[in-house]
Amino acid sequence: MAHQPPKDVQEAAQRAQRWIEDGKAGKGFTDTGRRRASQLASGDEVSDDVVEKMQAYFARHTVDKDAAGFRQGGDGFPSPGRVAWDAWGGDAGERWVGTIDLD
């Protein structure tokens, strides 16, 4: 099944793309993160497999929200973790894929 990313997910990924272009992604940023940002930013439909990967990403990386530079106005904003978070759709992406039941 295909899933259409909502506008707020697209906007988070577009923001991440700007940060990536500005060199804020850090050395550990992956090609997978770049592809996901591009896919979501353009509003392309994503497969169940991608939704599953997004769910796993957010489950693993929710701890990044507690790191320095994650929140706007904080020192070091945006941190590489925040850039990656938004590349995967940000908080909106986390909420969106959390509503999709793949079973």
C-alpha distances in whole Angstrom, upper triangle without the diagonal:
4,7,10,13,16,19,21,18,19,23,23,22,24,27,26,26,30,31,30,32,35,35,34,31,34,34,31,28,26,24,21,22,23,20,18,20,20,16,16,20,18,16,13,9,8,6,6,9,11,10,12,15,15,16,18,20,21,22,24,25,26,30,30,30,34,35,37,36,33,34,35,39,39,41,39,36,34,34,32,30,29,28,25,24,24,22,19,19,22,23,20,17,19,19,15,13,16,15,11,11,9,12
4,7,10,13,16,18,15,16,19,20,18,21,24,23,23,26,28,27,29,31,32,31,28,31,32,30,26,24,22,19,20,20,17,15,17,17,13,13,16,15,12,9,6,5,5,7,10,10,9,12,14,14,15,18,19,20,21,24,24,25,29,28,29,32,33,35,34,31,32,32,36,37,39,36,33,31,31,29,27,27,25,23,22,21,19,17,16,20,21,18,15,17,17,14,12,15,14,11,13,11,14
4,6,9,13,14,12,13,16,17,16,18,21,21,21,24,25,25,27,29,30,29,26,29,31,28,25,23,22,19,18,19,17,14,15,15,12,11,14,13,10,9,5,5,6,8,11,9,8,12,13,12,13,17,17,17,19,22,22,22,26,26,26,29,30,33,31,28,28,29,33,34,36,34,31,28,29,27,25,24,23,21,19,18,17,14,13,17,17,14,12,14,14,10,9,13,11,9,12,11,15
4,6,9,12,10,10,13,15,14,16,18,19,19,22,23,23,25,28,28,27,25,29,30,28,25,23,22,19,18,19,16,14,14,14,11,9,11,11,7,7,5,7,9,11,14,12,11,14,15,14,15,18,18,18,21,23,23,23,27,26,25,29,30,32,30,27,27,27,31,32,34,32,29,27,28,26,25,23,22,20,19,17,16,14,12,15,16,13,11,14,14,10,11,14,13,11,14,15,18
4,7,8,6,7,10,11,10,12,15,15,16,19,20,20,22,24,25,24,22,26,27,26,22,21,20,17,16,16,15,12,12,12,9,7,9,9,6,7,7,8,11,12,14,11,10,14,14,12,14,17,16,16,19,21,20,20,23,23,22,26,27,28,26,23,23,24,27,28,30,29,25,23,24,23,21,19,18,17,15,13,13,11,9,12,13,10,8,11,11,8,9,13,12,12,15,16,19
4,6,5,6,9,10,11,13,15,16,17,19,20,21,23,25,26,25,23,27,29,27,24,24,23,20,18,19,17,14,14,14,12,9,10,11,8,10,10,11,14,15,18,15,13,17,17,14,16,19,18,17,20,22,21,20,24,23,22,25,27,28,26,22,22,22,26,27,30,28,25,23,24,24,22,20,19,18,16,14,14,13,9,12,12,8,8,12,11,8,10,13,12,13,16,18,21
4,5,5,6,9,10,10,12,14,15,17,19,20,21,23,25,23,22,26,29,27,24,24,23,21,19,18,18,15,13,14,13,9,9,10,8,11,12,14,17,19,20,17,16,20,20,17,18,21,20,19,22,24,22,21,25,23,22,26,26,27,25,22,21,20,24,26,28,27,23,21,23,23,22,19,18,18,16,13,14,13,10,12,12,9,10,13,13,11,14,16,16,16,20,21,25
4,5,5,6,9,10,11,12,14,15,17,18,20,21,23,21,20,24,27,25,22,23,22,20,18,18,18,15,13,14,14,10,10,12,10,14,14,15,18,20,21,18,16,19,19,15,17,20,18,16,20,21,19,18,22,20,18,22,23,24,21,18,17,17,21,22,25,24,20,18,20,20,19,16,15,16,13,11,12,12,8,9,9,6,8,11,10,10,13,15,15,16,20,22,25
4,5,5,6,9,10,11,13,15,16,17,19,20,21,19,18,22,24,23,19,19,19,17,14,15,14,11,10,12,11,7,8,10,9,11,12,12,15,16,17,14,13,16,15,12,14,17,15,13,17,19,17,16,20,18,17,21,22,23,20,17,17,18,21,22,25,23,20,17,19,18,17,14,13,13,11,8,9,8,5,7,8,5,5,9,9,8,10,13,13,14,18,19,23
4,6,5,6,9,10,11,13,14,15,17,19,20,19,18,21,24,23,19,19,18,16,14,14,13,11,8,9,9,5,4,7,6,9,11,12,16,18,18,15,14,18,17,14,16,19,17,16,20,21,19,19,22,21,20,23,24,24,22,19,19,19,22,24,26,24,20,18,20,19,18,15,14,14,13,9,9,9,7,9,11,9,9,12,13,11,13,16,17,17,21,21,25
4,5,5,6,9,10,11,12,14,15,17,19,17,17,21,23,23,19,20,20,18,15,15,15,13,10,11,12,9,6,9,9,13,15,16,19,21,22,18,17,21,19,16,19,21,18,17,21,22,20,19,22,20,19,22,22,23,20,17,17,16,19,21,23,21,18,16,18,18,17,14,13,14,12,9,10,11,8,9,11,9,10,14,14,13,16,18,19,20,23,24,28
4,5,5,6,9,10,11,12,14,15,17,15,14,18,21,20,16,17,18,16,13,13,14,11,9,11,12,9,8,11,11,14,16,16,19,20,21,17,16,19,17,14,16,18,15,14,18,19,16,16,18,16,15,19,19,19,16,14,14,13,17,18,20,18,15,13,15,14,13,10,9,10,9,5,7,8,5,6,8,8,8,11,13,12,14,16,18,19,22,23,27
4,5,5,6,9,10,10,12,14,15,14,13,16,19,18,14,14,14,13,10,9,10,8,5,7,8,6,5,9,10,12,14,14,17,19,19,15,15,18,16,13,16,17,15,14,18,18,16,17,19,17,17,20,20,20,18,15,16,16,20,20,22,19,16,14,15,14,13,11,9,9,9,5,5,7,5,7,11,10,9,12,14,13,14,17,19,19,22,23,26
4,5,5,6,9,10,11,13,14,14,13,17,20,19,16,16,16,15,12,11,12,11,7,8,10,8,5,8,10,13,15,16,20,22,22,18,18,21,19,17,20,21,18,18,22,22,20,20,23,20,19,23,22,22,19,17,17,16,20,21,22,20,17,14,16,15,16,13,10,12,12,8,8,10,9,11,14,13,12,16,17,16,18,21,22,22,26,26,30
4,5,5,6,9,10,11,13,11,12,15,18,18,15,17,17,17,13,12,14,13,9,11,13,11,9,12,14,16,19,19,22,24,24,20,20,23,21,18,20,22,18,18,21,21,18,19,21,18,17,20,19,19,15,14,14,13,16,17,18,16,13,11,13,13,14,11,8,11,11,7,8,11,10,10,13,13,13,16,17,17,19,21,23,24,27,28,31
4,5,5,6,9,10,11,9,8,12,15,15,11,13,13,13,10,9,11,10,7,9,12,10,9,12,14,16,18,18,21,23,22,18,19,21,18,15,18,19,16,16,19,19,16,17,19,15,15,19,17,17,14,13,14,13,17,17,18,15,12,9,11,10,11,8,5,7,8,5,5,9,9,9,13,13,13,15,17,17,18,21,23,23,26,27,30
4,5,5,6,9,10,10,9,13,15,15,12,13,12,13,10,8,10,10,6,7,11,10,8,11,13,15,18,18,21,23,22,19,20,22,19,17,20,21,18,18,22,21,19,20,22,19,19,22,21,20,17,16,17,17,20,20,21,18,15,12,14,12,14,12,8,10,11,9,7,11,11,12,16,16,15,18,20,20,20,23,25,25,28,28,32
4,5,5,6,9,9,10,13,16,17,14,16,16,16,13,11,14,14,10,11,14,14,11,13,16,18,21,21,25,27,26,22,23,25,23,21,24,24,21,21,25,24,21,22,23,20,20,23,21,20,17,16,17,15,18,19,19,16,14,11,13,13,15,13,9,12,13,11,10,14,14,14,17,18,17,20,22,22,23,26,27,28,31,31,35
4,5,5,6,5,7,10,13,14,12,14,15,16,12,11,14,14,11,13,16,15,13,16,18,20,23,23,26,27,26,23,23,25,22,20,23,23,19,19,23,22,19,20,21,17,17,20,18,17,13,13,14,13,15,16,16,13,10,8,10,9,12,10,7,10,12,10,10,13,14,13,17,18,17,19,22,22,23,25,27,28,31,31,35
4,5,5,6,5,8,11,12,9,11,11,13,10,8,12,12,10,11,14,14,13,16,18,19,22,22,24,26,25,21,22,24,21,19,22,22,18,19,23,21,18,20,21,18,18,21,19,18,15,15,17,16,19,19,18,15,13,10,11,9,12,11,7,9,12,11,9,13,14,14,18,19,18,20,23,23,23,26,28,28,31,31,34
4,5,8,8,11,13,15,12,14,14,16,13,11,14,15,12,12,16,16,14,16,19,21,24,23,26,29,27,24,25,27,24,22,26,26,22,23,26,25,22,24,25,21,22,24,22,21,18,18,20,18,20,21,20,17,15,13,14,13,15,14,11,13,16,14,12,16,17,17,21,22,21,23,26,26,26,29,31,31,34,34,37
4,6,8,10,13,15,13,16,16,18,15,13,17,18,15,15,19,19,16,19,22,24,27,26,29,31,30,26,27,29,26,24,27,27,23,24,27,26,22,24,24,21,21,23,21,19,16,16,18,16,18,18,17,14,13,11,12,12,15,14,11,14,16,14,14,18,18,18,21,22,22,24,27,27,28,30,32,33,36,36,39
4,6,7,9,12,10,13,14,17,14,13,16,17,15,16,20,20,18,21,23,25,27,27,29,31,29,26,27,28,25,23,26,26,22,23,26,24,21,23,23,19,20,22,19,18,15,16,18,17,19,18,17,13,13,11,11,9,13,13,10,12,15,15,14,17,19,18,22,23,23,24,27,27,28,30,32,33,35,35,39
4,6,9,11,10,13,15,16,13,13,16,17,14,16,19,19,17,20,23,24,27,26,28,30,28,24,25,26,23,21,24,23,20,20,23,21,18,19,19,16,16,18,15,14,11,12,14,14,15,15,13,10,9,7,7,6,10,9,7,10,12,12,12,15,17,16,19,21,20,21,24,25,25,27,30,31,33,33,37
4,7,8,6,9,11,13,10,10,13,14,12,14,17,17,16,19,21,22,24,23,25,27,25,21,22,23,20,18,21,20,16,17,20,18,15,17,18,14,15,17,15,14,12,12,15,15,18,16,15,12,11,9,7,5,8,8,6,7,10,11,10,13,15,14,18,19,18,19,23,23,23,25,28,28,31,30,34
4,6,6,9,12,14,12,12,16,16,15,17,20,20,20,23,25,26,27,26,28,29,26,23,25,25,21,20,23,21,18,19,21,19,16,18,18,14,16,18,15,14,13,13,17,17,19,17,16,12,12,10,8,5,9,11,9,9,13,14,13,16,18,17,20,22,21,22,25,26,26,27,30,31,33,32,36
4,6,8,11,14,12,13,16,17,17,18,21,22,22,24,26,27,29,27,28,29,27,24,25,25,22,21,24,22,19,20,22,19,17,20,20,16,19,20,17,17,16,17,20,21,23,21,19,15,16,14,12,9,11,14,12,12,15,17,15,17,20,20,23,25,23,24,28,28,27,29,32,32,34,33,36
4,6,10,11,10,12,15,15,15,18,20,20,21,23,25,25,27,24,26,26,23,21,23,22,18,18,21,18,15,17,19,16,14,17,17,14,17,19,16,17,16,16,20,21,23,21,20,16,17,15,12,8,10,13,11,10,13,15,14,15,18,18,21,23,21,21,25,26,24,26,29,29,31,30,33
4,7,8,7,8,11,12,12,14,16,17,17,20,21,22,23,21,23,24,21,18,20,20,16,16,19,17,14,16,18,15,14,17,17,14,17,19,16,17,16,15,19,20,22,21,20,16,16,13,11,8,9,11,9,7,11,12,10,12,15,15,19,20,18,19,23,23,22,24,27,26,28,28,31
4,5,5,7,9,10,11,13,14,16,17,19,20,20,21,19,20,21,18,16,18,18,14,14,17,16,13,16,18,15,14,18,19,16,19,21,19,20,19,18,22,23,25,24,23,20,19,17,15,11,12,14,11,9,12,13,11,12,15,16,20,21,18,19,23,22,21,23,26,25,27,26,29
4,5,5,6,9,10,11,12,14,15,17,18,18,19,17,18,20,17,15,18,18,14,15,18,17,14,17,20,18,17,20,22,19,22,24,22,24,22,21,24,25,28,27,26,23,22,19,18,14,15,16,13,11,14,15,11,12,16,17,21,22,19,20,24,23,21,24,26,25,27,25,28
4,5,5,6,9,10,10,12,14,15,17,15,16,14,15,16,14,11,14,14,11,11,15,14,11,14,17,15,15,18,20,18,20,23,22,23,22,20,23,25,28,27,27,24,22,19,18,14,14,15,13,10,12,13,10,10,13,15,19,19,16,17,20,19,18,20,23,21,23,22,25
4,5,5,6,9,10,11,12,14,15,15,16,14,16,17,15,12,14,15,11,11,14,13,10,13,16,14,13,16,18,15,17,20,19,20,19,17,20,21,24,23,23,20,18,16,15,11,11,12,9,7,9,10,6,7,10,12,16,16,14,15,18,18,16,19,22,21,23,22,25
4,5,5,6,9,10,10,12,14,14,16,15,17,19,17,14,16,17,14,14,17,17,14,16,19,18,16,19,21,18,20,23,21,22,20,19,21,22,25,24,24,21,19,16,16,13,13,14,10,9,11,11,7,9,12,14,17,18,15,17,21,20,19,22,24,23,25,24,28
4,5,5,6,9,10,11,12,11,13,12,14,16,14,11,14,16,13,12,16,16,14,16,19,19,18,20,23,20,22,25,24,25,23,21,24,24,27,27,28,24,22,19,19,16,16,16,13,11,13,12,9,9,12,15,18,18,15,17,20,19,17,21,23,21,23,22,26
4,5,5,6,8,10,11,10,11,10,12,14,12,9,11,13,10,9,13,14,11,13,16,16,15,17,20,18,19,23,22,24,22,19,21,22,26,26,26,23,21,18,18,15,15,14,12,10,11,10,6,6,8,12,15,14,11,14,16,15,14,17,19,18,20,19,23
4,6,5,6,8,10,11,13,12,15,17,16,12,13,16,13,11,15,16,13,14,18,18,16,18,20,18,18,22,21,22,20,17,19,20,23,23,24,21,18,16,16,14,14,13,10,9,10,8,4,6,7,10,14,13,11,14,16,15,15,18,20,19,22,22,26
4,6,5,6,9,9,12,12,15,18,17,13,15,18,15,14,18,19,16,18,21,21,20,21,24,21,22,26,25,26,23,21,23,22,26,26,27,24,21,19,19,17,17,16,13,12,13,11,8,10,10,14,17,16,14,17,19,17,17,21,22,21,24,23,27
4,6,6,7,6,8,8,11,14,14,10,12,15,13,12,16,17,16,17,20,21,20,21,24,22,23,27,26,27,25,23,24,24,28,28,29,27,24,21,22,19,19,18,15,14,14,12,9,9,10,14,17,15,13,16,18,15,15,19,19,18,21,20,24
4,5,5,6,8,8,12,14,14,11,11,14,13,11,14,16,14,15,18,19,18,19,22,20,21,24,24,25,23,20,21,22,25,26,27,25,22,19,20,18,18,16,14,13,12,10,8,8,7,11,13,11,9,13,14,12,12,16,17,16,19,19,23
4,5,8,11,12,15,18,18,14,15,18,17,14,18,20,17,17,21,22,20,21,24,21,21,25,25,25,22,20,21,20,24,25,26,24,21,18,20,18,18,16,13,13,13,10,8,10,8,11,14,13,11,15,16,15,15,19,20,19,23,23,26
4,6,9,11,15,18,18,15,16,19,18,16,20,22,20,20,24,25,23,24,27,25,25,29,28,29,26,24,25,24,27,29,30,27,24,22,23,21,21,20,17,17,17,14,12,13,12,15,18,15,14,18,19,16,17,21,21,20,23,23,27
4,6,9,13,15,16,13,14,17,17,15,18,20,19,19,23,24,23,23,27,25,25,28,29,30,27,24,25,25,28,29,31,29,26,23,24,23,22,20,18,18,17,14,13,12,11,14,16,14,12,16,16,14,14,18,18,17,20,20,24
4,6,10,13,14,11,13,16,16,15,17,20,19,20,23,24,23,24,28,26,26,30,30,32,29,26,27,27,31,32,33,31,28,25,26,24,23,22,20,18,18,16,14,13,13,16,18,16,14,17,18,15,15,19,18,17,20,19,22
4,7,10,12,10,10,14,14,13,16,18,18,19,22,23,23,24,27,26,27,30,31,33,30,27,28,29,33,33,35,33,30,27,28,26,25,23,21,20,19,17,15,14,13,17,18,16,13,16,17,13,13,16,16,14,16,15,19
4,7,8,6,7,10,11,10,13,15,15,16,19,20,20,21,25,24,25,28,29,31,29,26,27,28,32,32,34,32,29,26,26,24,23,22,20,18,17,16,14,12,12,16,17,15,12,14,15,12,11,14,14,12,14,13,16
4,5,5,6,9,10,11,12,14,15,17,19,20,21,22,26,25,26,30,30,33,31,28,30,31,35,35,36,34,31,29,29,26,24,24,23,20,19,19,17,14,15,18,20,18,14,16,17,14,11,15,15,11,13,10,14
4,5,5,6,9,10,10,12,14,15,16,18,20,21,24,25,25,29,30,32,31,28,30,31,35,35,37,35,32,29,29,27,24,24,24,21,19,20,18,15,16,18,19,18,14,15,16,13,10,13,13,9,9,7,10
4,5,5,6,9,10,11,12,14,15,17,18,20,23,23,25,28,28,31,30,27,29,31,35,34,36,33,31,28,28,25,23,23,22,19,18,19,17,14,16,18,20,19,15,15,17,15,11,14,15,12,12,9,12
4,5,5,6,9,10,10,12,14,15,16,18,21,21,22,25,26,28,27,24,26,28,31,31,32,30,27,25,24,22,20,20,19,16,15,15,13,10,12,15,17,16,12,13,15,13,10,13,14,12,13,11,14
4,5,5,6,9,10,11,12,14,15,16,20,20,20,24,25,28,27,23,25,27,30,30,32,30,27,25,24,22,20,20,19,16,15,15,14,10,11,14,14,13,10,10,12,9,6,9,10,8,10,8,12
4,5,5,6,9,10,11,12,14,16,19,19,21,24,25,28,27,24,26,28,32,31,32,30,28,26,25,23,20,20,20,17,16,17,16,12,14,15,16,16,12,11,13,12,8,10,12,9,10,8,11
4,5,5,6,9,10,11,12,14,17,17,19,22,22,25,25,22,24,26,30,29,30,28,26,23,22,19,17,18,17,14,13,15,13,10,12,14,15,15,12,11,14,13,10,12,14,12,13,12,14
4,5,5,6,9,10,10,12,15,15,16,19,20,23,22,19,21,23,26,26,27,25,23,20,20,18,15,15,15,12,10,12,10,7,9,10,12,12,8,8,11,10,7,9,12,11,13,12,15
4,5,5,6,9,10,11,14,15,16,19,20,23,23,20,21,24,27,26,28,27,24,22,21,20,16,17,17,14,12,14,14,10,11,12,12,12,9,7,10,9,6,7,10,9,10,10,13
4,6,5,6,9,10,13,14,16,18,19,22,23,20,22,25,28,27,28,26,24,22,21,19,16,17,17,14,12,15,14,11,13,14,14,15,12,10,13,13,10,10,14,13,13,13,15
4,5,5,6,8,11,11,13,16,16,19,19,16,19,21,25,23,24,22,21,19,17,15,12,13,13,10,9,12,11,8,11,11,12,14,11,9,13,13,11,12,15,15,16,16,18
4,5,5,6,9,10,10,14,15,18,18,14,16,19,23,21,23,21,19,18,16,15,12,12,13,10,8,11,11,8,10,9,9,11,9,6,10,11,9,9,13,14,15,16,18
4,6,6,9,10,12,14,16,19,20,17,19,22,25,23,25,24,22,20,19,17,14,15,16,14,11,14,15,12,13,12,12,14,12,9,12,13,11,10,14,14,15,16,18
4,6,7,9,11,13,14,17,18,16,18,21,24,22,23,22,21,19,17,15,12,14,15,12,11,14,15,12,15,13,14,16,14,11,15,16,14,14,17,18,18,18,20
4,5,5,8,10,11,14,15,12,15,18,21,19,20,18,17,15,13,12,8,10,12,9,8,11,12,11,13,11,11,14,13,10,14,16,14,14,18,19,20,20,23
4,5,6,8,10,13,14,11,13,16,19,18,19,18,17,16,14,14,10,10,13,11,9,12,14,12,13,10,10,13,12,9,12,15,14,13,17,18,20,21,23
4,5,6,8,11,13,11,13,17,19,16,18,17,16,16,13,13,10,11,14,13,11,14,16,15,16,13,13,16,16,13,16,18,18,17,20,22,23,24,26
4,5,5,9,10,7,10,14,16,14,15,14,13,12,10,10,6,8,11,10,8,12,14,13,14,12,12,16,15,13,16,19,18,18,21,23,24,25,28
4,6,8,9,6,8,11,14,12,14,13,12,11,10,11,8,8,11,11,9,11,14,14,14,10,10,14,14,12,15,17,18,17,20,22,24,26,28
4,7,9,7,9,12,14,11,13,13,13,13,11,13,10,10,14,14,12,15,18,17,18,14,14,17,18,16,18,21,21,20,23,25,27,29,31
4,6,6,9,12,13,10,10,10,10,11,8,10,8,9,12,13,12,15,17,17,18,15,15,19,19,18,20,23,23,22,26,27,29,30,33
4,6,8,10,10,7,7,7,8,9,7,10,9,10,13,14,14,16,18,19,20,16,17,20,21,20,22,25,25,25,28,30,32,33,36
4,6,7,8,5,5,4,4,5,5,8,8,7,10,12,12,13,16,17,18,15,16,19,20,19,21,24,24,25,28,29,32,33,36
4,7,9,7,9,8,6,6,6,8,7,5,9,10,9,10,13,14,14,11,12,15,16,15,18,20,21,21,24,26,28,30,32
4,6,6,9,9,7,7,9,12,11,8,11,13,11,12,15,16,15,12,12,15,17,16,18,20,22,22,24,26,29,31,34
4,6,9,9,6,7,10,13,13,10,12,15,13,13,16,18,16,13,13,16,18,18,19,22,23,24,26,28,31,33,36
4,7,9,7,9,11,15,15,13,15,18,17,16,19,21,20,17,17,19,22,22,23,25,27,27,30,32,35,37,40
4,6,6,8,9,13,13,11,14,17,16,16,19,21,20,17,17,20,22,22,23,26,27,27,30,32,35,36,39
4,6,8,9,12,13,12,14,17,17,18,20,22,22,19,20,23,24,24,26,28,29,30,32,34,37,38,41
4,6,6,9,11,10,12,14,15,16,18,20,20,18,19,22,23,23,25,27,28,29,32,33,36,37,40
3,5,9,10,8,9,12,13,13,15,17,17,15,16,19,20,20,22,24,25,26,29,30,33,34,37
4,7,8,6,6,10,10,10,12,15,15,12,14,17,18,18,21,22,23,24,27,28,31,32,35
4,5,5,6,9,10,11,12,15,16,13,15,18,18,18,21,23,23,24,27,28,31,31,34
4,5,5,6,9,10,10,13,14,13,16,18,17,18,21,22,22,23,26,27,29,30,33
4,5,5,6,9,10,11,13,11,13,16,15,15,18,20,19,20,23,24,26,27,30
4,5,5,6,8,10,11,8,10,13,13,13,16,18,18,19,22,23,26,27,30
4,5,5,6,9,10,9,12,14,13,14,17,18,18,20,23,24,26,27,30
4,5,5,6,9,8,12,14,12,13,16,17,16,18,21,21,24,24,27
4,5,5,7,5,8,10,9,9,13,14,14,15,18,19,21,22,25
4,5,5,4,8,9,8,10,13,13,14,16,18,19,22,23,26
4,5,7,11,11,9,11,14,14,14,17,19,19,22,22,25
4,6,9,9,7,8,12,11,10,13,16,15,18,18,22
4,7,6,4,7,9,9,10,12,14,14,18,18,22
4,5,5,6,9,10,11,12,15,16,19,20,24
4,5,5,6,9,10,11,13,15,18,20,23
4,5,5,6,9,10,11,13,17,18,22
4,5,5,6,8,10,11,14,16,19
4,6,6,6,9,10,13,15,18
4,6,5,7,9,12,15,18
4,5,5,7,11,13,16
4,5,5,8,10,13
4,6,8,10,13
4,6,10,12
4,6,9
4,6
4
